[in-house]
Amino acid sequence: MVIYADLVFLLNSVIDFLLLWLTSGIRKQRVPIWRLIVAAIIGGLYATCYLWTAFAPFYTLLFKLLVSLIMIVIAFGFSHPAAYLRNVGVFYLTCIICGGALVALHYLLTGTAQITGGALLSESSVSWFLVLIAFPFIWVYTHFTFRSIQQRSEIDSFLTSVRIQIADHTIECIGLVDTGNQLRDPISRAPVMMVELDQLRHHIPSIVIDFIKSNQWQTKLSELPIEWMARLRIIPYRAAGFEGEMMIAFRPDAVCLWRENNWHNAGKVIIGIDVGRLSTDGTYQALIHPSCMSMVV
């Protein structure tokens, strides 16, 4: 079988570049593109040396680790040992994920693998054609997966549990601290916390739910129970592209937030009711006014 050294070098260099690029994206490090290219070329040259038996002593696990460590230094520099080790760890993780995905895809497509004595065995190796075709897709999938995980982690840092007390009813949901929420009751200046109607549906009278959904508060306000007439508020607000909008809100008996393994009273809060969904994936059901957090710290 004829093996072209230039193709081996080119393919390995491109793969190393993509892995280093993915590492920089996950670590959120801006590095000059030339550093990634130089490091990838080093990796490509080392992989090409495998074609000559004279370099066989240098193709051991120790030398592979050494070359990868040198590649990380070239690509990202060495500013601090902890940062360097994190770069190494993420680089190895991306290599394992992408390499494992290629092997799994190879076994899936060829069906040549079998389990013997608890071990997965295969008589065929991963083809270069499969690497050339499948690796870009695996790289894109891994890239967006890590980005999604990072975004979710960032969102989770702004999530907290919310407990709302209405008479003898207690509602618990997950709230997102919305730093852009500056909505307040124009009379009392109390902050407004947005909550989905679905979270309140089983805890407030059905006539109040119908009143909220009808959007005819001017004519139906007098039909509400006296207790709820005292609780309800009409909050003017401005949404993107809309002027003069009105929101139905109410005064709860208490609102608590879960902070530092305990419930803390959020002070005087008005609950604004959203008839839709605040989160498309259901991650949170309330938008917490940022001033509520200062009350519980």
C-alpha angles and dihedrals in degrees: 000000000000116000119193111216093202092056092047090051094046096047094046092046092052092048092047090049092052092048092050091046090051090049092053090050094050092046090044092231122151108216129169111265091231091064091056091047093050092047091048091051090053089053092046092051092049092051091049091054087069088076092069120067091213089072095048094107089059094054097079129118092259094055092044090056091046093052092048091051090051090049090054091050092050094046101042106013126226112273099144134003093234093051090046093051090049090053090050092048094050091046092052090045093054090047092052094046096047094040093047091049091053092050092047091049090049092053091045094052099039100035090209096128124100135177115240122174091346093306127113109234132184132178095204129067128223108277123233089232090060090048091050094049103034104036096072090053092047090048092052092047092049091047094053092041092056090044090052091049091050093048091049090049090052091049092048090059088063096046125099138161118263127204119195122191120205111174103298094343122099121196122191125190142145118269133197118217101236108200089188093058107103096154116139138171104265092219106040095022088225114155117256119230113198116223130179115250090230089066091055100038097099095041104053129057117275091235089060090050091051089048091053094047095044093064088211099113093145093066104027102045092095091057094065125100113271092244091057094043085063093047100047125095132186108220119194114215141165121232127190107288094001131094130196097017120165128213127200111230137165141204112248124204092240142349122203131185126207109238131157093358094306142082115255127191110246093205125229107357133167117215113223114201121226114194092200134051121289093197123039092211096039094247092138136011101195139049111219120212108237092232089064089066092054089056093059100042 
